[in-house]
Amino acid sequence: MVATAWPFVELNEVGVAFVHGTTTKVLEIAECHLAYHWDADQIHQQLSGLTLPQIHAALGYYYENKPECDRQLQTSHDRAFELRREFENPDLLKKLRSKLTP
């Protein structure tokens, strides 16, 4: 892992930012902030294994590197969509949904 100018944030060998000493990606924290509009305190309640300084550093890193981080997020979302489309089983989904309705 390579240190960055942001405390608590380091990059792995392929350039993915992590919170130092954890397996938490900076983008996971950024997605909590973007998708749910959570502030650092709310993120801390959900990711209690992280400190507030770590969360603030991750959000700062995200905003300082927003274009690259947003590109990585979009790539991840696109890949998830492709996998869902490739492996989704409509018959199974229909059967499972029928079990939910009385």
C-alpha positions, 0 to 999 in steps of 0.5 A: 500500500502507498501512502497519500497526502491524506492521513488515514488513506492509502492506495493499493497496487492498482490505485484503489484507495483504502482507509489505512489498516482496514479493508474499507474502501474510500469509495464505500464511505463515499457511496454511503455519503452520496446514496444515503446523504449521510454525514460523517456521524451517520456513517460512523454509526453504520461503520463503527469500526472506523473513527471519525477522523478516518471517515473525514479523511476518506470523504476529503480524499473523495472530494479532492479526487472526485473525477477519478473516484466517480469514474471508479464508481461508475465502472463498478456500477456498470459491472454490477449491472452487467453481472446482474443481467448475465446471471439473473434468472427470471423464472426463479425470481417469479417463483420467489415473488409468488411465495411472498404474496399471500 
